[in-house]
Amino acid sequence: MALSTQEFTAQTKQLIDSLKGVCASYGLGNTGDEFKIITQTFLYKFMNDKFAYEVKQIDPKLAKSDNWVQTVAAYSDKQYDMLLLGMSPDSAKLKREHYLSYLHNRQNQEEFAKFFDDTLRDIAISTMTFFR
């Protein structure tokens, strides 16, 4: 089901308000750190969405799957590497532990903020080394 522009805009504003609320709860409201957190969160979501879109274009089995993350989890390392090689050069090459669902399942663990930062750092490092 495709979202209309108005629905998408409303959901985006709701997400920003929620993130601002979390930042305010931890004393980061209206600071540069709040801006960085919101920007990083949206960038991370965008990378995950773009990755999902691209792998579904490359492998029709993933496009037909009700849960592409579960389907790709069954791929061997070699199959997964081949999938990554088929992606456009301007996309982040995500490891399975970089997926949004992976992070979501760990959101209540201790030091989640560090885990999130480490994930973003690892995405940057692994994407850069993928092209060397």
ROVOVEX-785932 format. One record per atom (N, C-alpha, C, O, CB): residue in one letter; residue number from 1; x negated, y, z negated; atom name. Coordinates in steps of 0.05 Angstrom, whole numbers. Glycine has a CB too. Layout:
<recs>
(rec "a",NUM,(X,Y,Z),"CA")
...
</recs>
This chain:
<recs>
(rec "m",1,(-17,-23,0),"N")
(rec "m",1,(0,0,0),"CA")
(rec "m",1,(-18,25,0),"C")
(rec "m",1,(-34,29,-18),"O")
(rec "m",1,(19,0,-24),"CB")
(rec "a",2,(-15,41,20),"N")
(rec "a",2,(-31,66,23),"CA")
(rec "a",2,(-19,88,6),"C")
(rec "a",2,(6,91,4),"O")
(rec "a",2,(-33,74,52),"CB")
(rec "l",3,(-36,103,-6),"N")
(rec "l",3,(-27,126,-22),"CA")
(rec "l",3,(-23,150,-4),"C")
(rec "l",3,(-39,155,15),"O")
(rec "l",3,(-46,132,-45),"CB")
(rec "s",4,(-3,166,-10),"N")
(rec "s",4,(0,191,4),"CA")
(rec "s",4,(-21,211,-7),"C")
(rec "s",4,(-32,206,-28),"O")
(rec "s",4,(29,203,2),"CB")
(rec "t",5,(-25,232,8),"N")
(rec "t",5,(-45,252,-1),"CA")
(rec "t",5,(-37,264,-28),"C")
(rec "t",5,(-54,268,-45),"O")
(rec "t",5,(-47,274,20),"CB")
(rec "q",6,(-11,268,-31),"N")
(rec "q",6,(-2,280,-57),"CA")
(rec "q",6,(-6,260,-80),"C")
(rec "q",6,(-14,269,-102),"O")
(rec "q",6,(28,287,-55),"CB")
(rec "e",7,(-1,235,-75),"N")
(rec "e",7,(-5,215,-96),"CA")
(rec "e",7,(-34,212,-103),"C")
(rec "e",7,(-42,210,-127),"O")
(rec "e",7,(7,187,-88),"CB")
(rec "f",8,(-51,212,-83),"N")
(rec "f",8,(-80,210,-86),"CA")
(rec "f",8,(-90,234,-102),"C")
(rec "f",8,(-106,231,-121),"O")
(rec "f",8,(-94,208,-59),"CB")
(rec "t",9,(-81,258,-95),"N")
(rec "t",9,(-89,282,-109),"CA")
(rec "t",9,(-80,281,-138),"C")
(rec "t",9,(-96,289,-156),"O")
(rec "t",9,(-77,307,-95),"CB")
(rec "a",10,(-56,273,-143),"N")
(rec "a",10,(-46,271,-170),"CA")
(rec "a",10,(-62,251,-187),"C")
(rec "a",10,(-68,257,-210),"O")
(rec "a",10,(-16,264,-170),"CB")
(rec "q",11,(-68,228,-175),"N")
(rec "q",11,(-83,208,-190),"CA")
(rec "q",11,(-112,218,-195),"C")
(rec "q",11,(-123,213,-216),"O")
(rec "q",11,(-84,182,-174),"CB")
(rec "t",12,(-123,232,-176),"N")
(rec "t",12,(-151,243,-179),"CA")
(rec "t",12,(-151,263,-202),"C")
(rec "t",12,(-169,263,-219),"O")
(rec "t",12,(-161,255,-153),"CB")
(rec "k",13,(-131,281,-202),"N")
(rec "k",13,(-130,301,-223),"CA")
(rec "k",13,(-125,288,-250),"C")
(rec "k",13,(-137,297,-270),"O")
(rec "k",13,(-107,321,-218),"CB")
(rec "q",14,(-109,267,-251),"N")
(rec "q",14,(-105,253,-276),"CA")
(rec "q",14,(-130,240,-286),"C")
(rec "q",14,(-136,240,-310),"O")
(rec "q",14,(-83,232,-272),"CB")
(rec "l",15,(-146,228,-268),"N")
(rec "l",15,(-171,216,-275),"CA")
(rec "l",15,(-191,237,-286),"C")
(rec "l",15,(-204,233,-306),"O")
(rec "l",15,(-184,202,-251),"CB")
(rec "i",16,(-192,260,-273),"N")
(rec "i",16,(-210,282,-282),"CA")
(rec "i",16,(-201,291,-310),"C")
(rec "i",16,(-218,295,-327),"O")
(rec "i",16,(-210,305,-262),"CB")
(rec "d",17,(-175,294,-314),"N")
(rec "d",17,(-165,303,-340),"CA")
(rec "d",17,(-172,282,-362),"C")
(rec "d",17,(-179,289,-384),"O")
(rec "d",17,(-135,307,-339),"CB")
(rec "s",18,(-170,257,-355),"N")
(rec "s",18,(-177,235,-374),"CA")
(rec "s",18,(-207,236,-381),"C")
(rec "s",18,(-214,234,-404),"O")
(rec "s",18,(-170,208,-363),"CB")
(rec "l",19,(-223,240,-360),"N")
(rec "l",19,(-252,242,-365),"CA")
(rec "l",19,(-259,266,-382),"C")
(rec "l",19,(-276,265,-399),"O")
(rec "l",19,(-267,242,-338),"CB")
(rec "k",20,(-246,288,-376),"N")
(rec "k",20,(-251,313,-392),"CA")
(rec "k",20,(-242,309,-421),"C")
(rec "k",20,(-255,318,-439),"O")
(rec "k",20,(-235,337,-379),"CB")
(rec "g",21,(-220,294,-424),"N")
(rec "g",21,(-211,288,-452),"CA")
(rec "g",21,(-231,271,-467),"C")
(rec "g",21,(-237,276,-490),"O")
(rec "g",21,(-184,273,-451),"CB")
(rec "v",22,(-243,251,-454),"N")
(rec "v",22,(-263,234,-467),"CA")
(rec "v",22,(-288,251,-473),"C")
(rec "v",22,(-298,249,-495),"O")
(rec "v",22,(-271,211,-448),"CB")
(rec "c",23,(-296,268,-454),"N")
(rec "c",23,(-319,285,-460),"CA")
(rec "c",23,(-314,304,-483),"C")
(rec "c",23,(-331,308,-500),"O")
(rec "c",23,(-326,302,-434),"CB")
(rec "a",24,(-290,316,-484),"N")
(rec "a",24,(-283,334,-506),"CA")
(rec "a",24,(-283,319,-533),"C")
(rec "a",24,(-291,330,-553),"O")
(rec "a",24,(-256,347,-501),"CB")
(rec "s",25,(-274,294,-533),"N")
(rec "s",25,(-273,278,-557),"CA")
(rec "s",25,(-301,273,-569),"C")
(rec "s",25,(-304,270,-593),"O")
(rec "s",25,(-260,251,-552),"CB")
(rec "y",26,(-321,273,-551),"N")
(rec "y",26,(-348,268,-560),"CA")
(rec "y",26,(-365,294,-561),"C")
(rec "y",26,(-390,292,-561),"O")
(rec "y",26,(-361,248,-542),"CB")
(rec "g",27,(-352,317,-561),"N")
(rec "g",27,(-366,342,-563),"CA")
(rec "g",27,(-380,352,-538),"C")
(rec "g",27,(-398,369,-540),"O")
(rec "g",27,(-386,340,-585),"CB")
(rec "l",28,(-372,341,-515),"N")
(rec "l",28,(-385,349,-490),"CA")
(rec "l",28,(-368,366,-472),"C")
(rec "l",28,(-375,372,-450),"O")
(rec "l",28,(-394,325,-475),"CB")
(rec "g",29,(-345,374,-483),"N")
(rec "g",29,(-326,390,-467),"CA")
(rec "g",29,(-338,416,-458),"C")
(rec "g",29,(-351,430,-474),"O")
(rec "g",29,(-300,395,-482),"CB")
(rec "n",30,(-333,424,-433),"N")
(rec "n",30,(-342,449,-421),"CA")
(rec "n",30,(-372,453,-423),"C")
(rec "n",30,(-382,475,-427),"O")
(rec "n",30,(-329,472,-436),"CB")
(rec "t",31,(-387,431,-419),"N")
(rec "t",31,(-416,433,-419),"CA")
(rec "t",31,(-426,422,-392),"C")
(rec "t",31,(-411,410,-377),"O")
(rec "t",31,(-429,417,-443),"CB")
(rec "g",32,(-452,426,-387),"N")
(rec "g",32,(-464,415,-363),"CA")
(rec "g",32,(-463,384,-364),"C")
(rec "g",32,(-462,372,-343),"O")
(rec "g",32,(-492,424,-361),"CB")
(rec "d",33,(-464,373,-388),"N")
(rec "d",33,(-463,344,-390),"CA")
(rec "d",33,(-436,333,-381),"C")
(rec "d",33,(-435,312,-368),"O")
(rec "d",33,(-469,335,-418),"CB")
(rec "e",34,(-415,348,-387),"N")
(rec "e",34,(-388,339,-378),"CA")
(rec "e",34,(-388,339,-348),"C")
(rec "e",34,(-377,320,-336),"O")
(rec "e",34,(-367,359,-389),"CB")
(rec "f",35,(-399,359,-335),"N")
(rec "f",35,(-399,360,-306),"CA")
(rec "f",35,(-415,336,-295),"C")
(rec "f",35,(-406,324,-275),"O")
(rec "f",35,(-412,387,-296),"CB")
(rec "k",36,(-438,330,-307),"N")
(rec "k",36,(-454,308,-297),"CA")
(rec "k",36,(-440,281,-300),"C")
(rec "k",36,(-440,264,-282),"O")
(rec "k",36,(-481,307,-312),"CB")
(rec "i",37,(-426,278,-323),"N")
(rec "i",37,(-412,253,-327),"CA")
(rec "i",37,(-390,249,-307),"C")
(rec "i",37,(-387,227,-295),"O")
(rec "i",37,(-400,252,-356),"CB")
(rec "i",38,(-374,270,-302),"N")
(rec "i",38,(-352,268,-283),"CA")
(rec "i",38,(-363,263,-255),"C")
(rec "i",38,(-352,247,-240),"O")
(rec "i",38,(-335,293,-284),"CB")
(rec "t",39,(-384,277,-247),"N")
(rec "t",39,(-396,274,-221),"CA")
(rec "t",39,(-407,246,-217),"C")
(rec "t",39,(-403,234,-197),"O")
(rec "t",39,(-418,295,-217),"CB")
(rec "q",40,(-422,236,-237),"N")
(rec "q",40,(-433,209,-235),"CA")
(rec "q",40,(-411,188,-233),"C")
(rec "q",40,(-413,168,-218),"O")
(rec "q",40,(-451,203,-259),"CB")
(rec "t",41,(-390,192,-248),"N")
(rec "t",41,(-368,173,-248),"CA")
(rec "t",41,(-355,172,-220),"C")
(rec "t",41,(-349,150,-210),"O")
(rec "t",41,(-347,180,-269),"CB")
(rec "f",42,(-350,195,-209),"N")
(rec "f",42,(-338,196,-182),"CA")
(rec "f",42,(-357,184,-161),"C")
(rec "f",42,(-348,170,-143),"O")
(rec "f",42,(-330,224,-175),"CB")
(rec "l",43,(-382,190,-163),"N")
(rec "l",43,(-402,179,-144),"CA")
(rec "l",43,(-402,149,-146),"C")
(rec "l",43,(-403,135,-126),"O")
(rec "l",43,(-430,191,-150),"CB")
(rec "y",44,(-402,138,-170),"N")
(rec "y",44,(-403,110,-175),"CA")
(rec "y",44,(-378,97,-163),"C")
(rec "y",44,(-379,76,-149),"O")
(rec "y",44,(-405,103,-205),"CB")
(rec "k",45,(-355,109,-167),"N")
(rec "k",45,(-329,98,-156),"CA")
(rec "k",45,(-331,99,-125),"C")
(rec "k",45,(-322,80,-112),"O")
(rec "k",45,(-305,115,-166),"CB")
(rec "f",46,(-341,121,-114),"N")
(rec "f",46,(-343,123,-85),"CA")
(rec "f",46,(-361,101,-74),"C")
(rec "f",46,(-354,89,-54),"O")
(rec "f",46,(-354,151,-78),"CB")
(rec "m",47,(-384,97,-87),"N")
(rec "m",47,(-403,76,-77),"CA")
(rec "m",47,(-390,49,-77),"C")
(rec "m",47,(-393,33,-58),"O")
(rec "m",47,(-428,76,-94),"CB")
(rec "n",48,(-375,43,-98),"N")
(rec "n",48,(-361,17,-100),"CA")
(rec "n",48,(-340,14,-79),"C")
(rec "n",48,(-337,-7,-67),"O")
(rec "n",48,(-349,14,-128),"CB")
(rec "d",49,(-324,35,-75),"N")
(rec "d",49,(-303,34,-55),"CA")
(rec "d",49,(-315,31,-27),"C")
(rec "d",49,(-305,16,-10),"O")
(rec "d",49,(-286,60,-56),"CB")
(rec "k",50,(-336,46,-21),"N")
(rec "k",50,(-349,45,5),"CA")
(rec "k",50,(-361,17,9),"C")
(rec "k",50,(-359,6,31),"O")
(rec "k",50,(-371,66,8),"CB")
(rec "f",51,(-373,6,-11),"N")
(rec "f",51,(-385,-20,-10),"CA")
(rec "f",51,(-363,-41,-4),"C")
(rec "f",51,(-366,-58,14),"O")
(rec "f",51,(-400,-28,-36),"CB")
(rec "a",52,(-341,-40,-18),"N")
(rec "a",52,(-319,-58,-14),"CA")
(rec "a",52,(-308,-56,14),"C")
(rec "a",52,(-303,-76,27),"O")
(rec "a",52,(-297,-54,-35),"CB")
(rec "y",53,(-305,-32,24),"N")
(rec "y",53,(-295,-27,51),"CA")
(rec "y",53,(-313,-40,71),"C")
(rec "y",53,(-304,-54,90),"O")
(rec "y",53,(-291,3,56),"CB")
(rec "e",54,(-339,-35,68),"N")
(rec "e",54,(-358,-45,88),"CA")
(rec "e",54,(-361,-75,88),"C")
(rec "e",54,(-361,-88,110),"O")
(rec "e",54,(-386,-33,83),"CB")
(rec "v",55,(-362,-88,65),"N")
(rec "v",55,(-364,-117,65),"CA")
(rec "v",55,(-339,-130,76),"C")
(rec "v",55,(-341,-152,88),"O")
(rec "v",55,(-370,-127,36),"CB")
(rec "k",56,(-317,-117,72),"N")
(rec "k",56,(-292,-128,84),"CA")
(rec "k",56,(-292,-125,114),"C")
(rec "k",56,(-279,-142,128),"O")
(rec "k",56,(-267,-114,72),"CB")
(rec "q",57,(-305,-105,124),"N")
(rec "q",57,(-308,-102,153),"CA")
(rec "q",57,(-327,-123,165),"C")
(rec "q",57,(-323,-133,187),"O")
(rec "q",57,(-317,-74,160),"CB")
(rec "i",58,(-347,-130,150),"N")
(rec "i",58,(-367,-149,159),"CA")
(rec "i",58,(-357,-177,158),"C")
(rec "i",58,(-361,-193,177),"O")
(rec "i",58,(-393,-146,142),"CB")
(rec "d",59,(-344,-184,136),"N")
(rec "d",59,(-335,-212,132),"CA")
(rec "d",59,(-304,-212,130),"C")
(rec "d",59,(-293,-204,110),"O")
(rec "d",59,(-348,-224,107),"CB")
(rec "p",60,(-290,-222,151),"N")
(rec "p",60,(-261,-223,150),"CA")
(rec "p",60,(-250,-239,127),"C")
(rec "p",60,(-227,-234,118),"O")
(rec "p",60,(-251,-235,176),"CB")
(rec "k",61,(-265,-259,118),"N")
(rec "k",61,(-256,-275,95),"CA")
(rec "k",61,(-252,-257,70),"C")
(rec "k",61,(-233,-261,55),"O")
(rec "k",61,(-277,-297,88),"CB")
(rec "l",62,(-269,-237,67),"N")
(rec "l",62,(-267,-219,44),"CA")
(rec "l",62,(-243,-200,48),"C")
(rec "l",62,(-229,-193,29),"O")
(rec "l",62,(-292,-202,41),"CB")
(rec "a",63,(-238,-192,73),"N")
(rec "a",63,(-215,-174,79),"CA")
(rec "a",63,(-189,-188,73),"C")
(rec "a",63,(-170,-175,65),"O")
(rec "a",63,(-216,-165,108),"CB")
(rec "k",64,(-188,-214,78),"N")
(rec "k",64,(-163,-229,74),"CA")
(rec "k",64,(-159,-238,45),"C")
(rec "k",64,(-137,-246,37),"O")
(rec "k",64,(-163,-254,92),"CB")
(rec "s",65,(-179,-237,29),"N")
(rec "s",65,(-179,-246,2),"CA")
(rec "s",65,(-162,-228,-16),"C")
(rec "s",65,(-163,-203,-13),"O")
(rec "s",65,(-207,-249,-9),"CB")
(rec "d",66,(-148,-239,-35),"N")
(rec "d",66,(-133,-224,-54),"CA")
(rec "d",66,(-152,-210,-74),"C")
(rec "d",66,(-146,-189,-85),"O")
(rec "d",66,(-113,-241,-69),"CB")
(rec "n",67,(-175,-223,-79),"N")
(rec "n",67,(-195,-211,-97),"CA")
(rec "n",67,(-222,-216,-84),"C")
(rec "n",67,(-235,-237,-88),"O")
(rec "n",67,(-193,-224,-125),"CB")
(rec "w",68,(-231,-196,-70),"N")
(rec "w",68,(-257,-199,-55),"CA")
(rec "w",68,(-280,-204,-74),"C")
(rec "w",68,(-299,-217,-66),"O")
(rec "w",68,(-262,-175,-38),"CB")
(rec "v",69,(-279,-193,-98),"N")
(rec "v",69,(-301,-196,-117),"CA")
(rec "v",69,(-304,-225,-125),"C")
(rec "v",69,(-326,-236,-126),"O")
(rec "v",69,(-296,-178,-143),"CB")
(rec "q",70,(-282,-239,-130),"N")
(rec "q",70,(-283,-267,-137),"CA")
(rec "q",70,(-293,-283,-113),"C")
(rec "q",70,(-308,-303,-116),"O")
(rec "q",70,(-256,-277,-146),"CB")
(rec "t",71,(-284,-276,-89),"N")
(rec "t",71,(-292,-290,-65),"CA")
(rec "t",71,(-322,-288,-60),"C")
(rec "t",71,(-335,-308,-55),"O")
(rec "t",71,(-277,-280,-40),"CB")
(rec "v",72,(-332,-264,-63),"N")
(rec "v",72,(-361,-259,-58),"CA")
(rec "v",72,(-378,-272,-80),"C")
(rec "v",72,(-401,-278,-76),"O")
(rec "v",72,(-367,-229,-55),"CB")
(rec "a",73,(-366,-275,-103),"N")
(rec "a",73,(-381,-288,-126),"CA")
(rec "a",73,(-389,-316,-119),"C")
(rec "a",73,(-409,-327,-129),"O")
(rec "a",73,(-364,-287,-151),"CB")
(rec "a",74,(-374,-329,-101),"N")
(rec "a",74,(-379,-357,-93),"CA")
(rec "a",74,(-401,-359,-72),"C")
(rec "a",74,(-410,-381,-66),"O")
(rec "a",74,(-354,-370,-83),"CB")
(rec "y",75,(-409,-336,-61),"N")
(rec "y",75,(-430,-336,-40),"CA")
(rec "y",75,(-457,-344,-53),"C")
(rec "y",75,(-463,-337,-75),"O")
(rec "y",75,(-432,-309,-27),"CB")
(rec "s",76,(-473,-358,-37),"N")
(rec "s",76,(-500,-364,-46),"CA")
(rec "s",76,(-516,-338,-44),"C")
(rec "s",76,(-507,-318,-32),"O")
(rec "s",76,(-514,-386,-28),"CB")
(rec "d",77,(-540,-337,-57),"N")
(rec "d",77,(-556,-313,-55),"CA")
(rec "d",77,(-563,-307,-26),"C")
(rec "d",77,(-564,-284,-19),"O")
(rec "d",77,(-582,-317,-72),"CB")
(rec "k",78,(-569,-327,-11),"N")
(rec "k",78,(-576,-323,18),"CA")
(rec "k",78,(-552,-311,33),"C")
(rec "k",78,(-555,-292,49),"O")
(rec "k",78,(-584,-350,31),"CB")
(rec "q",79,(-528,-322,28),"N")
(rec "q",79,(-504,-311,41),"CA")
(rec "q",79,(-500,-281,33),"C")
(rec "q",79,(-493,-265,50),"O")
(rec "q",79,(-479,-327,34),"CB")
(rec "y",80,(-504,-276,8),"N")
(rec "y",80,(-500,-248,-2),"CA")
(rec "y",80,(-521,-230,11),"C")
(rec "y",80,(-514,-207,19),"O")
(rec "y",80,(-503,-248,-33),"CB")
(rec "d",81,(-546,-239,12),"N")
(rec "d",81,(-567,-222,25),"CA")
(rec "d",81,(-560,-217,54),"C")
(rec "d",81,(-564,-194,64),"O")
(rec "d",81,(-594,-236,23),"CB")
(rec "m",82,(-549,-236,68),"N")
(rec "m",82,(-541,-233,96),"CA")
(rec "m",82,(-518,-213,98),"C")
(rec "m",82,(-517,-197,117),"O")
(rec "m",82,(-533,-260,109),"CB")
(rec "l",83,(-500,-213,79),"N")
(rec "l",83,(-478,-194,79),"CA")
(rec "l",83,(-489,-166,76),"C")
(rec "l",83,(-480,-147,90),"O")
(rec "l",83,(-459,-200,56),"CB")
(rec "l",84,(-508,-162,58),"N")
(rec "l",84,(-521,-136,53),"CA")
(rec "l",84,(-535,-126,78),"C")
(rec "l",84,(-535,-102,84),"O")
(rec "l",84,(-540,-137,30),"CB")
(rec "l",85,(-548,-145,92),"N")
(rec "l",85,(-563,-137,116),"CA")
(rec "l",85,(-544,-127,138),"C")
(rec "l",85,(-553,-111,155),"O")
(rec "l",85,(-579,-161,127),"CB")
(rec "g",86,(-519,-135,138),"N")
(rec "g",86,(-500,-126,158),"CA")
(rec "g",86,(-488,-99,152),"C")
(rec "g",86,(-473,-88,169),"O")
(rec "g",86,(-478,-146,160),"CB")
(rec "m",87,(-494,-88,129),"N")
(rec "m",87,(-483,-62,122),"CA")
(rec "m",87,(-498,-39,135),"C")
(rec "m",87,(-521,-41,143),"O")
(rec "m",87,(-483,-58,91),"CB")
(rec "s",88,(-484,-16,137),"N")
(rec "s",88,(-496,7,149),"CA")
(rec "s",88,(-519,17,131),"C")
(rec "s",88,(-518,14,107),"O")
(rec "s",88,(-475,29,154),"CB")
(rec "p",89,(-539,29,143),"N")
(rec "p",89,(-562,39,127),"CA")
(rec "p",89,(-556,60,107),"C")
(rec "p",89,(-571,64,88),"O")
(rec "p",89,(-583,49,146),"CB")
(rec "d",90,(-534,74,110),"N")
(rec "d",90,(-528,96,91),"CA")
(rec "d",90,(-510,87,68),"C")
(rec "d",90,(-499,104,53),"O")
(rec "d",90,(-514,118,106),"CB")
(rec "s",91,(-508,61,64),"N")
(rec "s",91,(-492,51,42),"CA")
(rec "s",91,(-510,40,20),"C")
(rec "s",91,(-531,29,25),"O")
(rec "s",91,(-473,29,51),"CB")
(rec "a",92,(-500,42,-5),"N")
(rec "a",92,(-515,30,-27),"CA")
(rec "a",92,(-512,0,-25),"C")
(rec "a",92,(-490,-10,-20),"O")
(rec "a",92,(-504,41,-54),"CB")
(rec "k",93,(-533,-14,-29),"N")
(rec "k",93,(-533,-43,-29),"CA")
(rec "k",93,(-530,-53,-58),"C")
(rec "k",93,(-549,-55,-73),"O")
(rec "k",93,(-560,-55,-16),"CB")
(rec "l",94,(-505,-58,-65),"N")
(rec "l",94,(-499,-64,-93),"CA")
(rec "l",94,(-504,-93,-99),"C")
(rec "l",94,(-499,-111,-83),"O")
(rec "l",94,(-470,-58,-98),"CB")
(rec "k",95,(-515,-98,-122),"N")
(rec "k",95,(-518,-125,-133),"CA")
(rec "k",95,(-491,-132,-145),"C")
(rec "k",95,(-474,-114,-150),"O")
(rec "k",95,(-541,-127,-154),"CB")
(rec "r",96,(-486,-156,-150),"N")
(rec "r",96,(-460,-164,-162),"CA")
(rec "r",96,(-455,-152,-189),"C")
(rec "r",96,(-432,-146,-196),"O")
(rec "r",96,(-459,-195,-164),"CB")
(rec "e",97,(-477,-147,-204),"N")
(rec "e",97,(-473,-134,-230),"CA")
(rec "e",97,(-470,-104,-228),"C")
(rec "e",97,(-468,-91,-249),"O")
(rec "e",97,(-497,-141,-248),"CB")
(rec "h",98,(-470,-93,-204),"N")
(rec "h",98,(-464,-65,-200),"CA")
(rec "h",98,(-435,-59,-195),"C")
(rec "h",98,(-427,-36,-196),"O")
(rec "h",98,(-481,-54,-177),"CB")
(rec "y",99,(-419,-79,-191),"N")
(rec "y",99,(-391,-75,-184),"CA")
(rec "y",99,(-376,-61,-207),"C")
(rec "y",99,(-382,-65,-230),"O")
(rec "y",99,(-377,-102,-177),"CB")
(rec "l",100,(-357,-46,-199),"N")
(rec "l",100,(-340,-31,-218),"CA")
(rec "l",100,(-327,-51,-238),"C")
(rec "l",100,(-325,-45,-261),"O")
(rec "l",100,(-319,-15,-204),"CB")
(rec "s",101,(-318,-73,-228),"N")
(rec "s",101,(-304,-93,-245),"CA")
(rec "s",101,(-323,-104,-266),"C")
(rec "s",101,(-315,-110,-288),"O")
(rec "s",101,(-293,-116,-228),"CB")
(rec "y",102,(-349,-107,-258),"N")
(rec "y",102,(-369,-117,-277),"CA")
(rec "y",102,(-372,-97,-300),"C")
(rec "y",102,(-373,-105,-324),"O")
(rec "y",102,(-396,-122,-263),"CB")
(rec "l",103,(-375,-72,-293),"N")
(rec "l",103,(-377,-51,-314),"CA")
(rec "l",103,(-352,-49,-331),"C")
(rec "l",103,(-353,-46,-355),"O")
(rec "l",103,(-384,-24,-301),"CB")
(rec "h",104,(-329,-50,-318),"N")
(rec "h",104,(-303,-48,-332),"CA")
(rec "h",104,(-301,-70,-353),"C")
(rec "h",104,(-291,-65,-375),"O")
(rec "h",104,(-280,-50,-312),"CB")
(rec "n",105,(-310,-94,-347),"N")
(rec "n",105,(-308,-116,-366),"CA")
(rec "n",105,(-327,-113,-389),"C")
(rec "n",105,(-325,-128,-409),"O")
(rec "n",105,(-314,-142,-352),"CB")
(rec "r",106,(-345,-93,-388),"N")
(rec "r",106,(-364,-89,-410),"CA")
(rec "r",106,(-361,-62,-423),"C")
(rec "r",106,(-378,-53,-438),"O")
(rec "r",106,(-393,-91,-399),"CB")
(rec "q",107,(-339,-49,-418),"N")
(rec "q",107,(-335,-21,-428),"CA")
(rec "q",107,(-333,-19,-458),"C")
(rec "q",107,(-337,3,-469),"O")
(rec "q",107,(-310,-10,-416),"CB")
(rec "n",108,(-328,-41,-472),"N")
(rec "n",108,(-326,-39,-501),"CA")
(rec "n",108,(-351,-49,-516),"C")
(rec "n",108,(-351,-50,-540),"O")
(rec "n",108,(-302,-55,-510),"CB")
(rec "q",109,(-372,-55,-500),"N")
(rec "q",109,(-396,-64,-513),"CA")
(rec "q",109,(-411,-41,-525),"C")
(rec "q",109,(-407,-18,-517),"O")
(rec "q",109,(-414,-80,-493),"CB")
(rec "e",110,(-429,-47,-544),"N")
(rec "e",110,(-445,-26,-557),"CA")
(rec "e",110,(-462,-13,-536),"C")
(rec "e",110,(-472,-26,-517),"O")
(rec "e",110,(-462,-37,-580),"CB")
(rec "e",111,(-467,13,-539),"N")
(rec "e",111,(-484,28,-521),"CA")
(rec "e",111,(-476,26,-491),"C")
(rec "e",111,(-492,23,-474),"O")
(rec "e",111,(-513,19,-524),"CB")
(rec "f",112,(-450,28,-487),"N")
(rec "f",112,(-440,27,-459),"CA")
(rec "f",112,(-451,49,-442),"C")
(rec "f",112,(-456,45,-419),"O")
(rec "f",112,(-409,27,-459),"CB")
(rec "a",113,(-454,73,-454),"N")
(rec "a",113,(-464,96,-439),"CA")
(rec "a",113,(-492,89,-428),"C")
(rec "a",113,(-498,96,-405),"O")
(rec "a",113,(-465,121,-456),"CB")
(rec "k",114,(-509,77,-444),"N")
(rec "k",114,(-535,69,-434),"CA")
(rec "k",114,(-533,48,-412),"C")
(rec "k",114,(-547,49,-392),"O")
(rec "k",114,(-552,58,-458),"CB")
(rec "f",115,(-515,29,-416),"N")
(rec "f",115,(-510,8,-396),"CA")
(rec "f",115,(-502,20,-369),"C")
(rec "f",115,(-511,12,-348),"O")
(rec "f",115,(-489,-12,-406),"CB")
(rec "f",116,(-484,40,-371),"N")
(rec "f",116,(-474,54,-347),"CA")
(rec "f",116,(-497,69,-333),"C")
(rec "f",116,(-501,67,-309),"O")
(rec "f",116,(-451,73,-354),"CB")
(rec "d",117,(-513,84,-349),"N")
(rec "d",117,(-536,98,-338),"CA")
(rec "d",117,(-556,79,-325),"C")
(rec "d",117,(-567,84,-304),"O")
(rec "d",117,(-550,114,-360),"CB")
(rec "d",118,(-561,57,-339),"N")
(rec "d",118,(-580,37,-328),"CA")
(rec "d",118,(-570,25,-302),"C")
(rec "d",118,(-586,20,-284),"O")
(rec "d",118,(-585,15,-349),"CB")
(rec "t",119,(-544,21,-300),"N")
(rec "t",119,(-532,11,-275),"CA")
(rec "t",119,(-536,31,-252),"C")
(rec "t",119,(-544,23,-231),"O")
(rec "t",119,(-502,5,-279),"CB")
(rec "l",120,(-530,56,-257),"N")
(rec "l",120,(-534,76,-237),"CA")
(rec "l",120,(-564,78,-228),"C")
(rec "l",120,(-570,81,-204),"O")
(rec "l",120,(-524,104,-246),"CB")
(rec "r",121,(-582,77,-247),"N")
(rec "r",121,(-610,78,-242),"CA")
(rec "r",121,(-618,53,-225),"C")
(rec "r",121,(-634,56,-206),"O")
(rec "r",121,(-627,79,-268),"CB")
(rec "d",122,(-608,30,-232),"N")
(rec "d",122,(-615,6,-218),"CA")
(rec "d",122,(-604,6,-189),"C")
(rec "d",122,(-617,-3,-170),"O")
(rec "d",122,(-604,-19,-232),"CB")
(rec "i",123,(-581,18,-185),"N")
(rec "i",123,(-570,21,-158),"CA")
(rec "i",123,(-589,38,-141),"C")
(rec "i",123,(-595,31,-119),"O")
(rec "i",123,(-541,34,-159),"CB")
(rec "a",124,(-598,60,-153),"N")
(rec "a",124,(-616,78,-138),"CA")
(rec "a",124,(-642,64,-131),"C")
(rec "a",124,(-652,66,-109),"O")
(rec "a",124,(-622,103,-155),"CB")
(rec "i",125,(-653,50,-151),"N")
(rec "i",125,(-679,36,-146),"CA")
(rec "i",125,(-676,13,-126),"C")
(rec "i",125,(-692,11,-108),"O")
(rec "i",125,(-690,25,-173),"CB")
(rec "s",126,(-655,-3,-130),"N")
(rec "s",126,(-652,-26,-112),"CA")
(rec "s",126,(-645,-18,-83),"C")
(rec "s",126,(-653,-31,-64),"O")
(rec "s",126,(-631,-45,-123),"CB")
(rec "t",127,(-630,4,-80),"N")
(rec "t",127,(-624,14,-54),"CA")
(rec "t",127,(-649,24,-40),"C")
(rec "t",127,(-653,20,-16),"O")
(rec "t",127,(-602,36,-55),"CB")
(rec "m",128,(-666,38,-55),"N")
(rec "m",128,(-691,48,-43),"CA")
(rec "m",128,(-710,26,-36),"C")
(rec "m",128,(-722,27,-14),"O")
(rec "m",128,(-704,68,-63),"CB")
(rec "t",129,(-712,6,-52),"N")
(rec "t",129,(-731,-16,-47),"CA")
(rec "t",129,(-720,-35,-25),"C")
(rec "t",129,(-735,-49,-12),"O")
(rec "t",129,(-736,-32,-72),"CB")
(rec "f",130,(-694,-35,-21),"N")
(rec "f",130,(-682,-52,0),"CA")
(rec "f",130,(-692,-44,28),"C")
(rec "f",130,(-694,-60,46),"O")
(rec "f",130,(-651,-50,-1),"CB")
(rec "f",131,(-698,-18,31),"N")
(rec "f",131,(-705,-8,57),"CA")
(rec "f",131,(-736,-7,61),"C")
(rec "f",131,(-745,2,82),"O")
(rec "f",131,(-694,20,61),"CB")
(rec "r",132,(-751,-14,41),"N")
(rec "r",132,(-781,-14,44),"CA")
(rec "r",132,(-791,-38,58),"C")
(rec "r",132,(-815,-41,62),"O")
(rec "r",132,(-794,-12,17),"CB")
</recs>
